[in-house]
């Protein structure tokens, strides 16, 4: 089940604005992953982080693996309407111990 | 490149019937995962395979659930008999190796009446 604290639960923003969401846990993870899920589709991998302190970008997306290994954030710059969806973080200690956040539902108003 | 393929995309069945969900992982990936997603519980790992061998099935809810991976390119998740509380979206995911980033299929939306 969900054992990561992901916030915010939802965001309503104007097109062009920047977005920031994060995940925290009381546990240390070896890997942090960020996924986006569109309605009726499976989660799509956006960014994978494997080292504490790692900062990785994928286009307008930037994610960081926290130094404490207990948190991660995802930023989206200059949001566009197609950014709409649910964003999930996932922390992994070992294969059978991958936890998902509850998701952040993003709405972008044109 | 083809991603993870799942079939059917939607399944509506009656309580007591057998349901079989199918998955084809990304070619070259040696780890395969079955998840269930519901509003109440989010994404839950049911079982995963490495090199076609089931490694951990502790997430399988009951004996009514079973999964097989007869070869590297095919896996099934079977529910027999199905119950209304099994209604959910079932995802298959694969990764290049254990611990690697997992790539999800489009899911099978199951409704048990």
Backbone of each chain as ProteinMPNN parsed JSONL, in Angstrom:
{"seq_chain_A": "XXXXXXXXXXXXXXXXXXXXXXXXXXXXXXXXXXXXXXXXXXXXXXXXXXXXXXXXXXXXXXXXXXXXXXXXXXXXXXXXXXXXXXXXXXXXXXXXXXXXXXXXXXXXXX", "coords_chain_A": {"N_chain_A": [[0.806, -1.202, 0.0], [0.139, 2.367, 0.063], [2.811, 4.133, 1.33], [4.265, 6.374, 1.273], [4.502, 9.85, 1.725], [2.974, 12.006, -0.217], [2.802, 15.195, -1.613], [1.48, 18.24, -3.067], [-1.94, 16.979, -2.75], [-3.539, 17.731, -4.828], [-3.386, 20.075, -7.537], [-4.17, 23.183, -8.942], [-3.42, 25.053, -11.582], [-2.298, 27.835, -13.601], [-1.714, 27.862, -17.087], [1.677, 27.955, -18.046], [2.722, 28.476, -15.595], [5.026, 27.426, -12.997], [5.483, 24.224, -11.421], [5.601, 22.382, -8.399], [6.155, 19.426, -6.627], [6.309, 16.964, -4.001], [7.742, 14.125, -2.283], [7.877, 12.374, 0.754], [9.345, 10.284, 3.268], [9.602, 8.099, 6.091], [11.39, 6.192, 5.817], [14.494, 5.052, 4.385], [15.386, 5.135, 0.984], [16.66, 3.449, -1.931], [16.263, 4.051, -4.515], [14.507, 6.494, -6.34], [11.556, 7.18, -8.098], [9.664, 8.846, -10.597], [6.442, 8.999, -11.901], [3.937, 9.538, -14.437], [0.464, 9.461, -14.84], [-2.068, 9.147, -17.144], [-5.627, 9.44, -17.67], [-7.151, 6.263, -17.861], [-4.87, 5.006, -18.678], [-1.629, 3.425, -18.209], [0.876, 4.07, -15.642], [3.477, 6.241, -16.66], [6.909, 6.257, -16.925], [8.794, 8.977, -15.844], [11.141, 10.118, -14.693], [14.036, 8.645, -13.289], [15.861, 8.143, -10.347], [18.929, 7.43, -8.831], [20.915, 7.941, -7.022], [21.761, 9.474, -3.922], [21.222, 12.914, -3.619], [21.286, 13.301, -6.317], [20.429, 15.13, -9.19], [18.23, 15.408, -11.753], [17.218, 16.098, -15.066], [14.521, 16.189, -17.444], [13.643, 17.399, -20.148], [11.24, 19.802, -19.55], [10.997, 18.939, -17.011], [12.295, 18.428, -13.755], [13.934, 16.551, -11.315], [14.861, 15.594, -8.002], [16.852, 13.56, -5.89], [16.71, 13.294, -2.562], [19.186, 14.29, -0.156], [19.138, 12.995, 2.295], [18.041, 10.647, 1.556], [15.433, 10.152, 2.036], [13.535, 11.572, 0.77], [12.099, 13.192, -2.143], [11.789, 15.456, -4.885], [9.739, 16.823, -7.525], [9.833, 19.021, -10.168], [8.036, 20.993, -12.496], [8.48, 23.031, -15.157], [7.124, 25.986, -16.66], [4.35, 25.168, -17.297], [2.117, 23.299, -19.429], [-1.016, 22.612, -21.134], [-1.076, 19.794, -21.67], [0.268, 18.701, -19.589], [-1.454, 17.919, -17.713], [-2.668, 15.511, -15.432], [-2.082, 12.637, -13.295], [0.487, 12.532, -11.013], [2.852, 10.341, -9.783], [5.019, 9.474, -7.138], [7.585, 7.096, -6.46], [9.257, 5.045, -4.234], [12.018, 2.961, -3.759], [13.374, 0.308, -1.978], [14.146, -2.344, -2.093], [13.394, -4.801, -4.579], [10.886, -6.005, -3.993], [9.899, -4.166, -2.323], [8.808, -1.712, -3.181], [7.351, 1.362, -2.931], [4.502, 3.396, -3.457], [3.497, 6.794, -3.789], [0.448, 8.577, -3.006], [-0.267, 10.123, -5.085], [-0.33, 13.135, -7.079], [-2.698, 15.207, -8.302], [-2.799, 17.008, -11.157], [-4.052, 19.931, -12.56], [-4.234, 21.997, -15.335], [-4.982, 25.143, -16.298], [-5.887, 26.668, -19.309]], "CA_chain_A": [[0.0, 0.0, 0.0], [0.842, 3.652, -0.036], [3.473, 4.506, 2.557], [4.984, 7.599, 1.039], [3.669, 11.038, 1.861], [3.128, 12.819, -1.416], [2.019, 16.427, -1.533], [0.107, 18.274, -2.592], [-2.83, 15.975, -3.333], [-3.995, 18.26, -6.109], [-2.933, 21.429, -7.855], [-4.843, 23.857, -10.047], [-2.511, 26.132, -11.949], [-2.486, 28.474, -14.899], [-0.705, 27.519, -18.087], [2.865, 28.796, -17.979], [3.255, 28.487, -14.236], [5.865, 26.302, -12.58], [4.835, 23.303, -10.491], [6.51, 21.622, -7.559], [5.523, 18.421, -5.777], [7.356, 16.202, -3.328], [7.435, 12.905, -1.542], [8.726, 12.152, 1.913], [9.146, 8.999, 3.927], [10.435, 7.876, 7.268], [12.351, 5.15, 5.435], [15.516, 5.367, 3.378], [15.217, 4.407, -0.268], [17.818, 3.387, -2.816], [15.848, 4.574, -5.818], [13.259, 7.259, -6.407], [11.029, 7.232, -9.455], [8.475, 9.678, -10.799], [5.598, 8.535, -12.993], [2.719, 10.3, -14.756], [-0.607, 8.583, -15.315], [-3.22, 9.778, -17.782], [-6.843, 8.632, -17.473], [-7.284, 5.063, -18.68], [-3.564, 4.527, -19.117], [-0.724, 3.035, -17.146], [1.885, 5.074, -15.283], [4.594, 6.368, -17.588], [8.101, 6.69, -16.209], [9.306, 10.291, -16.229], [12.528, 10.282, -14.248], [14.519, 7.683, -12.303], [16.987, 8.687, -9.576], [19.58, 6.287, -8.214], [21.942, 8.34, -6.044], [21.405, 10.579, -3.049], [21.717, 14.198, -4.114], [21.201, 13.359, -7.781], [19.471, 16.074, -9.788], [18.089, 14.96, -13.141], [16.209, 16.811, -15.857], [13.966, 15.558, -18.635], [12.879, 18.501, -20.742], [10.801, 20.797, -18.563], [10.899, 18.278, -15.709], [13.511, 18.263, -12.973], [13.675, 15.821, -10.083], [16.033, 15.405, -7.168], [16.902, 12.518, -4.867], [17.153, 14.011, -1.379], [20.456, 13.886, 0.467], [18.835, 12.055, 3.377], [17.468, 9.468, 0.888], [14.064, 9.953, 2.508], [12.6, 12.437, 0.066], [12.391, 13.551, -3.53], [10.826, 16.413, -5.433], [9.611, 16.939, -8.983], [9.425, 20.34, -10.64], [7.672, 21.14, -13.899], [8.551, 24.455, -15.475], [6.315, 26.495, -17.772], [3.358, 24.115, -17.535], [1.259, 23.354, -20.605], [-2.224, 21.807, -20.885], [-0.86, 18.341, -21.718], [0.864, 18.248, -18.329], [-2.555, 17.444, -16.871], [-2.62, 14.081, -15.125], [-1.722, 12.318, -11.912], [1.914, 12.269, -10.885], [3.159, 9.458, -8.657], [6.394, 9.152, -6.783], [7.785, 5.73, -5.991], [10.546, 4.818, -3.596], [12.327, 1.528, -3.783], [14.513, -0.171, -1.197], [14.464, -3.548, -2.832], [12.378, -4.997, -5.603], [9.565, -6.28, -3.443], [9.57, -3.121, -1.366], [8.6, -0.458, -3.895], [6.166, 2.033, -2.403], [4.003, 4.494, -4.276], [2.727, 7.849, -3.17], [-0.976, 8.592, -3.348], [-0.424, 10.859, -6.336], [-0.681, 14.559, -7.137], [-3.538, 15.442, -9.482], [-2.482, 18.334, -11.699], [-4.954, 20.54, -13.542], [-3.64, 23.192, -15.929], [-5.985, 25.958, -16.985], [-5.286, 27.381, -20.438]], "C_chain_A": [[0.838, 1.25, 0.0], [1.491, 3.976, 1.301], [4.416, 5.666, 2.338], [4.01, 8.753, 1.178], [3.934, 11.932, 0.664], [2.243, 14.044, -1.294], [2.424, 17.372, -2.656], [-0.725, 17.16, -3.24], [-3.316, 16.424, -4.689], [-3.493, 19.685, -6.277], [-3.738, 21.942, -9.041], [-3.996, 25.067, -10.407], [-2.861, 26.675, -13.329], [-1.369, 28.02, -15.83], [0.468, 28.497, -18.005], [3.494, 28.847, -16.599], [4.161, 27.281, -13.992], [5.144, 25.499, -11.498], [5.9, 22.599, -9.663], [5.722, 20.665, -6.688], [6.621, 17.589, -5.135], [6.82, 14.981, -2.617], [8.398, 12.771, -0.388], [8.381, 10.82, 2.548], [9.994, 8.954, 5.186], [11.512, 6.835, 6.975], [13.343, 5.681, 4.417], [15.263, 4.517, 2.148], [16.493, 4.451, -1.098], [17.535, 3.993, -4.175], [14.579, 5.388, -5.632], [12.851, 7.356, -7.874], [9.83, 8.164, -9.486], [7.759, 9.21, -12.05], [4.456, 9.532, -13.22], [1.69, 9.325, -15.312], [-1.739, 9.421, -15.897], [-4.435, 8.884, -17.596], [-6.893, 7.443, -18.419], [-5.978, 4.495, -19.177], [-2.733, 4.084, -17.925], [0.245, 4.146, -16.813], [3.039, 5.046, -16.282], [5.781, 6.925, -16.815], [8.601, 8.019, -16.758], [10.798, 10.402, -15.943], [12.831, 9.206, -13.221], [15.784, 8.262, -11.658], [17.613, 7.572, -8.759], [20.598, 6.647, -7.137], [21.473, 9.514, -5.219], [22.041, 11.861, -3.567], [21.584, 14.365, -5.616], [20.099, 14.305, -8.23], [19.414, 15.752, -11.273], [16.975, 15.734, -13.83], [15.786, 15.99, -17.058], [13.065, 16.6, -19.274], [12.537, 19.536, -19.689], [10.689, 20.217, -17.15], [12.269, 18.172, -15.05], [13.143, 17.547, -11.683], [14.98, 15.656, -9.315], [15.815, 14.316, -6.134], [17.488, 13.202, -3.636], [18.408, 13.424, -0.75], [20.225, 12.856, 1.574], [18.328, 10.719, 2.857], [16.043, 9.182, 1.336], [13.073, 10.843, 1.77], [13.058, 12.706, -1.359], [11.385, 14.607, -3.959], [10.848, 16.367, -6.953], [9.131, 18.351, -9.292], [9.083, 20.277, -12.116], [7.699, 22.638, -14.193], [7.66, 24.77, -16.668], [5.26, 25.472, -18.197], [2.528, 24.392, -18.79], [0.062, 22.437, -20.379], [-1.989, 20.297, -20.874], [-0.121, 17.812, -20.493], [-0.197, 17.715, -17.375], [-2.446, 15.937, -16.656], [-2.327, 13.877, -13.654], [-0.255, 11.907, -11.881], [2.146, 11.435, -9.622], [4.659, 9.425, -8.41], [6.43, 7.691, -6.355], [9.18, 5.63, -5.412], [10.794, 3.325, -3.517], [13.551, 1.235, -2.938], [15.054, -1.437, -1.835], [13.25, -3.844, -3.699], [10.986, -5.17, -5.014], [9.111, -5.212, -2.466], [9.494, -1.772, -2.062], [7.285, 0.139, -3.416], [5.796, 3.185, -3.309], [3.344, 5.544, -3.402], [1.294, 7.802, -3.651], [-1.261, 9.389, -4.618], [-0.753, 12.325, -6.128], [-1.456, 14.774, -8.43], [-3.329, 16.869, -9.954], [-3.495, 18.75, -12.747], [-4.314, 21.829, -14.031], [-4.714, 23.925, -16.705], [-5.337, 26.744, -18.102], [-5.399, 28.896, -20.254]], "O_chain_A": [[2.067, 1.208, -0.055], [0.794, 4.086, 2.31], [5.293, 5.907, 3.167], [2.843, 8.649, 0.8], [4.998, 12.54, 0.553], [1.075, 13.943, -0.917], [3.553, 17.325, -3.143], [-0.265, 16.486, -4.162], [-3.489, 15.611, -5.598], [-3.216, 20.394, -5.31], [-3.958, 21.225, -10.017], [-3.874, 26.002, -9.615], [-3.604, 26.067, -14.1], [-0.23, 27.822, -15.409], [0.275, 29.709, -17.907], [4.659, 29.217, -16.45], [4.075, 26.264, -14.68], [4.31, 26.025, -10.762], [6.971, 22.262, -10.169], [4.727, 21.055, -6.076], [7.734, 17.513, -5.656], [5.62, 14.833, -2.388], [9.594, 13.024, -0.532], [7.277, 10.299, 2.389], [10.977, 9.683, 5.319], [12.424, 6.623, 7.774], [13.065, 6.633, 3.688], [14.963, 3.327, 2.251], [17.298, 5.374, -0.979], [18.449, 4.396, -4.895], [13.692, 5.017, -4.863], [13.676, 7.581, -8.76], [9.076, 8.258, -8.517], [8.361, 9.044, -13.111], [4.066, 10.268, -12.313], [2.005, 8.476, -16.145], [-2.294, 10.291, -15.225], [-4.284, 7.68, -17.385], [-6.703, 7.589, -19.626], [-5.973, 3.592, -20.014], [-3.091, 4.337, -16.775], [0.426, 5.07, -17.606], [3.51, 3.984, -16.689], [5.666, 7.943, -16.132], [8.807, 8.177, -17.961], [11.6, 10.73, -16.817], [11.991, 8.887, -12.38], [16.656, 8.799, -12.341], [16.905, 6.843, -8.064], [21.088, 5.773, -6.422], [20.859, 10.444, -5.742], [23.224, 11.899, -3.906], [21.756, 15.469, -6.131], [18.983, 14.277, -7.711], [20.427, 15.816, -11.969], [15.924, 15.99, -13.243], [16.561, 15.211, -17.614], [11.872, 16.674, -18.978], [13.417, 20.08, -19.021], [10.33, 20.924, -16.209], [13.268, 17.866, -15.702], [12.156, 17.893, -11.033], [16.059, 15.588, -9.902], [14.726, 14.175, -5.577], [18.637, 13.643, -3.662], [18.651, 12.219, -0.811], [21.034, 11.947, 1.759], [18.198, 9.763, 3.622], [15.5, 8.113, 1.059], [11.89, 10.864, 2.111], [14.212, 12.487, -1.727], [10.263, 14.647, -3.455], [11.819, 15.939, -7.576], [8.135, 18.813, -8.735], [9.752, 19.596, -12.893], [7.006, 23.415, -13.536], [7.466, 23.945, -17.561], [5.283, 24.976, -19.324], [2.274, 25.539, -19.158], [0.119, 21.564, -19.513], [-2.657, 19.588, -20.121], [0.092, 16.606, -20.371], [0.13, 17.126, -16.344], [-2.165, 15.186, -17.589], [-2.324, 14.824, -12.868], [0.175, 11.036, -12.638], [1.689, 11.79, -8.535], [5.46, 9.358, -9.343], [5.417, 7.129, -5.938], [10.157, 6.071, -6.017], [9.889, 2.537, -3.244], [14.618, 1.816, -3.135], [16.252, -1.575, -2.081], [12.205, -3.208, -3.56], [10.025, -4.558, -5.479], [8.053, -5.339, -1.849], [10.06, -0.792, -1.578], [6.237, -0.503, -3.488], [6.662, 3.866, -3.859], [2.709, 5.222, -2.397], [0.964, 7.076, -4.589], [-2.364, 9.333, -5.16], [-1.37, 12.707, -5.133], [-0.932, 14.549, -9.521], [-3.643, 17.823, -9.242], [-3.763, 18.017, -13.7], [-3.899, 22.662, -13.226], [-5.286, 23.389, -17.654], [-4.335, 27.423, -17.876], [-4.946, 29.657, -21.11]]}, "seq_chain_B": "XXXXXXXXXXXXXXXXXXXXXXXXXXXXXXXXXXXXXXXXXXXXXXXXXXXXXXXXXXXXXXXXXXXXXXXXXXXXXXXXXXXXXXXXXXXXXXXXXXXXXXXXXXXXXXXXX", "coords_chain_B": {"N_chain_B": [[9.403, 1.798, -30.374], [7.917, -1.152, -29.031], [5.971, -1.038, -26.126], [5.13, -2.368, -22.89], [2.689, -4.809, -23.298], [-0.693, -5.37, -22.759], [-3.541, -7.469, -22.364], [-6.983, -8.42, -21.954], [-7.963, -4.957, -22.613], [-10.168, -4.109, -21.297], [-12.423, -5.778, -19.114], [-15.368, -7.316, -18.368], [-17.136, -9.23, -16.144], [-18.97, -11.892, -14.592], [-19.546, -12.559, -11.141], [-17.805, -15.308, -9.815], [-16.882, -16.312, -12.165], [-14.034, -17.31, -14.148], [-11.152, -15.356, -14.664], [-8.707, -14.262, -16.906], [-5.819, -12.506, -17.271], [-3.502, -10.991, -19.486], [-0.05, -10.527, -20.363], [2.609, -9.037, -22.133], [5.921, -8.529, -21.796], [8.391, -5.889, -22.21], [10.668, -6.499, -24.783], [13.651, -8.139, -23.984], [13.681, -7.361, -21.371], [14.048, -8.74, -18.14], [12.612, -8.946, -15.862], [9.389, -9.069, -14.421], [6.341, -7.651, -13.374], [3.287, -7.721, -11.566], [0.661, -5.584, -10.797], [-1.99, -4.122, -8.832], [-4.442, -1.622, -9.006], [-6.417, 0.487, -7.11], [-8.851, 2.917, -6.047], [-8.965, 3.122, -3.312], [-6.669, 1.832, -2.239], [-4.57, 2.43, -3.85], [-1.643, 1.765, -5.821], [-0.688, -1.564, -5.76], [1.72, -4.049, -5.313], [1.51, -7.258, -6.603], [2.77, -9.684, -7.428], [6.026, -10.747, -8.525], [8.322, -11.623, -11.131], [11.495, -13.005, -11.971], [13.602, -13.64, -14.591], [11.663, -15.432, -15.537], [10.91, -16.816, -13.292], [8.891, -17.052, -10.417], [9.381, -14.774, -7.832], [8.516, -13.387, -5.544], [5.464, -13.661, -4.113], [3.98, -12.558, -2.165], [2.225, -10.471, -2.133], [-0.061, -11.291, -3.367], [-3.483, -11.464, -3.055], [-5.234, -13.616, -2.322], [-5.767, -17.212, -2.42], [-7.236, -17.464, -4.657], [-6.051, -16.082, -6.611], [-3.612, -16.428, -9.121], [-0.476, -16.619, -10.827], [1.477, -16.936, -13.787], [4.471, -17.47, -15.67], [5.322, -18.592, -18.422], [7.263, -18.23, -20.381], [9.818, -15.938, -21.523], [8.468, -13.906, -22.747], [5.826, -13.725, -22.051], [3.144, -13.559, -19.753], [0.657, -14.521, -17.377], [-2.111, -13.552, -15.356], [-4.348, -14.96, -13.235], [-7.649, -15.143, -12.02], [-9.69, -17.007, -10.069], [-12.308, -18.376, -8.348], [-13.739, -15.304, -9.595], [-14.523, -12.294, -7.753], [-16.704, -9.564, -6.774], [-15.156, -7.685, -5.332], [-12.719, -7.847, -6.489], [-12.639, -6.119, -8.519], [-10.866, -3.75, -10.294], [-8.016, -1.932, -11.606], [-5.616, -3.674, -13.33], [-2.207, -3.83, -13.601], [0.608, -4.608, -15.576], [4.1, -4.641, -15.403], [7.462, -4.178, -16.569], [11.017, -4.632, -16.201], [14.463, -3.976, -17.016], [16.317, -5.257, -15.43], [16.318, -6.732, -12.125], [15.419, -4.354, -9.751], [15.774, -2.295, -11.467], [14.386, 0.514, -13.304], [10.872, 0.442, -13.638], [8.626, -0.251, -16.269], [5.406, 0.427, -17.205], [2.479, -1.295, -18.428], [-0.592, -0.582, -20.308], [-2.669, -1.402, -18.743], [-5.384, -3.47, -17.457], [-8.728, -3.038, -17.174], [-10.809, -4.264, -14.866], [-14.022, -5.406, -14.181], [-16.085, -6.905, -11.965], [-19.151, -8.271, -11.724]], "CA_chain_B": [[9.562, 0.488, -29.737], [6.709, -1.579, -28.358], [6.068, -1.069, -24.684], [4.473, -3.52, -22.296], [1.38, -5.01, -23.921], [-1.633, -6.097, -21.915], [-4.858, -7.742, -22.924], [-7.711, -7.377, -22.662], [-7.906, -3.642, -21.974], [-11.334, -4.053, -20.42], [-13.056, -7.08, -18.911], [-16.541, -7.318, -17.491], [-17.496, -10.622, -15.936], [-19.871, -12.113, -13.463], [-18.977, -13.205, -9.968], [-17.66, -16.755, -9.931], [-16.228, -16.673, -13.419], [-12.579, -17.236, -14.21], [-10.632, -14.22, -15.427], [-7.289, -14.382, -17.233], [-5.207, -11.286, -17.8], [-2.285, -11.355, -20.194], [0.967, -9.484, -20.44], [3.843, -9.264, -22.878], [6.86, -7.503, -21.337], [9.287, -5.307, -23.204], [11.679, -7.46, -25.197], [14.952, -7.924, -23.349], [13.504, -7.182, -19.929], [13.993, -10.055, -17.513], [11.787, -8.903, -14.648], [7.999, -8.739, -14.726], [5.596, -7.348, -12.152], [1.84, -7.519, -11.636], [0.136, -4.651, -9.806], [-3.418, -3.812, -8.839], [-4.67, -0.237, -8.6], [-7.768, 0.882, -6.716], [-8.893, 4.251, -5.438], [-8.754, 3.034, -1.86], [-5.372, 1.325, -1.84], [-3.519, 2.857, -4.775], [-0.93, 0.707, -6.542], [-0.185, -2.623, -4.887], [2.45, -5.11, -5.993], [0.922, -8.573, -6.336], [3.776, -10.729, -7.613], [6.981, -10.429, -9.569], [9.133, -12.703, -11.684], [12.806, -12.69, -12.527], [13.978, -14.745, -15.49], [10.489, -16.308, -15.635], [10.693, -17.523, -12.027], [8.241, -16.197, -9.413], [10.293, -14.484, -6.736], [7.77, -12.995, -4.348], [4.022, -13.568, -4.362], [3.354, -12.218, -0.888], [1.188, -9.478, -2.362], [-1.262, -11.91, -3.947], [-4.44, -11.352, -1.951], [-5.829, -14.877, -1.881], [-5.475, -18.355, -3.286], [-7.995, -17.347, -5.915], [-5.158, -15.416, -7.567], [-2.404, -17.164, -9.488], [0.233, -16.016, -11.956], [2.473, -17.793, -14.419], [5.294, -16.868, -16.718], [5.869, -19.764, -19.095], [8.463, -17.872, -21.131], [10.28, -14.565, -21.284], [7.658, -12.904, -23.432], [4.402, -13.883, -21.77], [2.744, -13.868, -18.388], [-0.784, -14.435, -17.128], [-2.634, -13.436, -13.996], [-5.659, -15.6, -13.277], [-8.488, -15.049, -10.828], [-10.681, -18.06, -10.168], [-13.372, -17.612, -8.992], [-13.673, -13.857, -9.386], [-15.491, -11.7, -6.842], [-16.84, -8.122, -7.046], [-14.088, -6.89, -4.722], [-11.533, -7.921, -7.344], [-12.736, -5.06, -9.531], [-9.709, -2.849, -10.166], [-7.178, -1.915, -12.801], [-4.461, -4.535, -13.134], [-1.094, -3.419, -14.447], [1.823, -5.388, -15.705], [5.269, -3.789, -15.633], [8.695, -4.942, -16.734], [12.256, -3.874, -16.056], [15.604, -4.623, -17.65], [16.802, -6.186, -14.416], [15.724, -6.49, -10.816], [15.856, -3.088, -9.19], [15.756, -1.273, -12.506], [13.135, 1.259, -13.463], [9.797, -0.389, -14.162], [7.809, 0.342, -17.315], [4.063, -0.132, -17.042], [1.558, -1.451, -19.54], [-1.763, 0.29, -20.236], [-3.594, -1.904, -17.728], [-6.665, -4.123, -17.76], [-9.759, -2.565, -16.243], [-11.669, -5.413, -14.573], [-15.244, -5.176, -13.418], [-16.753, -8.158, -11.631], [-20.516, -7.927, -11.297]], "C_chain_B": [[8.274, 0.122, -29.009], [6.955, -1.575, -26.865], [5.492, -2.365, -24.165], [3.058, -3.619, -22.884], [0.509, -5.84, -22.986], [-2.938, -6.33, -22.663], [-5.673, -8.569, -21.946], [-7.532, -6.029, -21.984], [-9.063, -3.475, -20.987], [-11.939, -5.45, -20.318], [-14.207, -6.892, -17.937], [-16.982, -8.762, -17.366], [-18.424, -10.733, -14.743], [-19.129, -12.842, -12.344], [-18.939, -14.72, -10.165], [-16.957, -17.207, -11.196], [-14.713, -16.571, -13.286], [-12.159, -16.081, -15.101], [-9.149, -14.449, -15.67], [-6.803, -13.105, -17.887], [-3.853, -11.644, -18.381], [-1.326, -10.189, -20.312], [2.151, -9.948, -21.278], [4.824, -8.177, -22.456], [7.676, -6.934, -22.495], [10.388, -6.315, -23.515], [13.037, -7.122, -24.568], [14.879, -7.662, -21.857], [13.372, -8.553, -19.277], [13.211, -10.074, -16.21], [10.39, -8.416, -15.0], [7.21, -8.655, -13.435], [4.108, -7.241, -12.462], [1.405, -6.636, -10.468], [-1.389, -4.574, -9.926], [-3.572, -2.379, -8.346], [-6.141, -0.015, -8.294], [-7.695, 2.271, -6.1], [-8.513, 4.182, -3.97], [-7.313, 2.725, -1.498], [-4.239, 1.726, -2.77], [-2.918, 1.67, -5.503], [-0.352, -0.294, -5.555], [0.534, -3.674, -5.731], [1.865, -6.462, -5.607], [1.988, -9.659, -6.358], [4.802, -10.218, -8.602], [7.85, -11.64, -9.896], [10.499, -12.156, -12.079], [13.258, -13.89, -13.341], [12.916, -15.852, -15.481], [10.167, -17.046, -14.341], [9.993, -16.593, -11.039], [9.147, -16.021, -8.204], [9.544, -14.186, -5.439], [6.303, -12.84, -4.707], [3.27, -13.174, -3.094], [2.251, -11.173, -1.029], [-0.083, -10.038, -2.965], [-2.305, -12.022, -2.838], [-4.959, -12.692, -1.431], [-5.427, -15.994, -2.832], [-6.249, -18.305, -4.597], [-7.138, -16.721, -7.015], [-3.963, -16.314, -7.842], [-1.781, -16.488, -10.696], [1.275, -16.993, -12.471], [3.279, -16.977, -15.411], [5.995, -18.005, -17.446], [7.105, -19.485, -19.941], [8.737, -16.387, -20.957], [9.379, -13.502, -21.895], [6.175, -12.992, -23.104], [4.16, -14.223, -20.307], [1.228, -13.756, -18.28], [-1.043, -14.258, -15.646], [-4.056, -13.953, -14.041], [-6.362, -15.412, -11.94], [-9.605, -16.064, -10.994], [-11.068, -18.546, -8.777], [-13.27, -16.129, -8.685], [-14.792, -13.401, -8.445], [-15.578, -10.195, -7.13], [-15.695, -7.281, -6.481], [-12.766, -6.988, -5.487], [-11.549, -6.832, -8.415], [-11.652, -4.017, -9.275], [-9.07, -2.73, -11.536], [-5.92, -2.706, -12.488], [-3.38, -4.137, -14.134], [0.003, -4.469, -14.433], [2.951, -4.396, -15.972], [6.486, -4.685, -15.844], [9.892, -4.027, -16.548], [13.408, -4.681, -16.627], [16.243, -5.636, -16.697], [16.144, -5.84, -13.092], [16.304, -5.21, -10.233], [15.906, -1.967, -10.2], [14.415, -0.587, -12.595], [12.09, 0.386, -14.151], [8.96, 0.398, -15.162], [6.461, -0.37, -17.311], [3.347, -0.291, -18.378], [0.344, -0.549, -19.344], [-2.811, -0.183, -19.232], [-4.793, -2.626, -18.306], [-7.656, -3.661, -16.705], [-10.766, -3.691, -16.058], [-12.855, -4.996, -13.728], [-15.917, -6.524, -13.209], [-18.118, -7.817, -11.043], [-21.079, -8.957, -10.317]], "O_chain_B": [[7.614, 0.99, -28.436], [7.991, -2.038, -26.387], [5.376, -3.345, -24.901], [2.332, -2.627, -22.952], [0.932, -6.883, -22.487], [-3.375, -5.513, -23.473], [-5.105, -9.347, -21.179], [-6.997, -5.969, -20.877], [-8.939, -2.784, -19.976], [-11.968, -6.204, -21.29], [-14.035, -6.377, -16.832], [-17.181, -9.443, -18.371], [-18.625, -9.779, -13.993], [-18.213, -13.63, -12.585], [-19.908, -15.329, -10.619], [-16.493, -18.344, -11.291], [-14.187, -15.851, -12.436], [-12.741, -15.856, -16.162], [-8.412, -14.792, -14.745], [-7.315, -12.682, -18.924], [-3.14, -12.492, -17.844], [-1.729, -9.027, -20.356], [2.626, -11.076, -21.156], [4.582, -7.002, -22.734], [7.642, -7.45, -23.612], [10.968, -6.91, -22.607], [13.499, -5.982, -24.617], [15.889, -7.732, -21.156], [12.672, -9.425, -19.791], [13.153, -11.098, -15.53], [10.224, -7.474, -15.774], [7.379, -9.467, -12.525], [3.723, -6.725, -13.512], [1.733, -6.901, -9.311], [-1.98, -4.907, -10.953], [-2.917, -1.969, -7.388], [-7.006, -0.297, -9.123], [-6.632, 2.737, -5.69], [-7.83, 5.063, -3.448], [-6.782, 3.295, -0.544], [-3.079, 1.404, -2.515], [-3.604, 0.684, -5.772], [0.379, 0.072, -4.634], [0.008, -4.129, -6.747], [1.738, -6.775, -4.423], [2.098, -10.454, -5.425], [4.498, -9.357, -9.428], [8.074, -12.53, -9.075], [10.634, -10.996, -12.469], [13.292, -15.015, -12.844], [13.232, -17.04, -15.424], [9.223, -17.836, -14.311], [10.442, -15.464, -10.836], [9.623, -16.997, -7.624], [9.907, -14.681, -4.372], [5.942, -11.983, -5.514], [2.072, -13.426, -2.968], [1.43, -11.015, -0.125], [-1.084, -9.328, -3.064], [-2.035, -12.615, -1.793], [-5.104, -12.873, -0.222], [-4.838, -15.765, -3.889], [-5.935, -19.036, -5.537], [-7.461, -16.819, -8.199], [-3.375, -16.887, -6.924], [-2.477, -15.86, -11.494], [1.869, -17.763, -11.716], [2.835, -15.946, -15.916], [7.133, -18.345, -17.122], [7.905, -20.386, -20.193], [7.967, -15.674, -20.313], [9.518, -12.319, -21.585], [5.351, -12.399, -23.801], [4.856, -15.043, -19.708], [0.598, -12.987, -19.008], [-0.296, -14.747, -14.798], [-4.882, -13.445, -14.799], [-5.752, -15.509, -10.876], [-10.378, -15.992, -11.95], [-10.214, -19.09, -8.076], [-12.768, -15.742, -7.629], [-15.849, -14.025, -8.352], [-14.637, -9.614, -7.67], [-15.306, -6.278, -7.08], [-11.807, -6.288, -5.164], [-10.567, -6.654, -9.136], [-11.541, -3.475, -8.175], [-9.52, -3.345, -12.503], [-5.239, -2.439, -11.497], [-3.606, -4.112, -15.343], [0.276, -5.116, -13.422], [2.761, -3.416, -16.693], [6.528, -5.814, -15.355], [9.798, -2.811, -16.715], [13.343, -5.907, -16.712], [16.653, -6.723, -17.105], [15.501, -4.8, -12.951], [17.518, -5.008, -10.221], [16.065, -0.804, -9.829], [13.426, -1.052, -12.029], [12.386, -0.317, -15.117], [8.629, 1.561, -14.934], [6.384, -1.595, -17.402], [3.572, 0.466, -19.322], [0.249, 0.163, -18.345], [-3.738, 0.559, -18.909], [-5.17, -2.434, -19.462], [-7.454, -3.861, -15.508], [-11.494, -4.035, -16.989], [-12.713, -4.327, -12.704], [-16.276, -7.202, -14.172], [-18.221, -7.164, -10.004], [-22.214, -8.818, -9.861]]}, "name": "protein", "num_of_chains": 2, "seq": "XXXXXXXXXXXXXXXXXXXXXXXXXXXXXXXXXXXXXXXXXXXXXXXXXXXXXXXXXXXXXXXXXXXXXXXXXXXXXXXXXXXXXXXXXXXXXXXXXXXXXXXXXXXXXXXXXXXXXXXXXXXXXXXXXXXXXXXXXXXXXXXXXXXXXXXXXXXXXXXXXXXXXXXXXXXXXXXXXXXXXXXXXXXXXXXXXXXXXXXXXXXXXXXXXXXXXXXXXXXXXXX"}
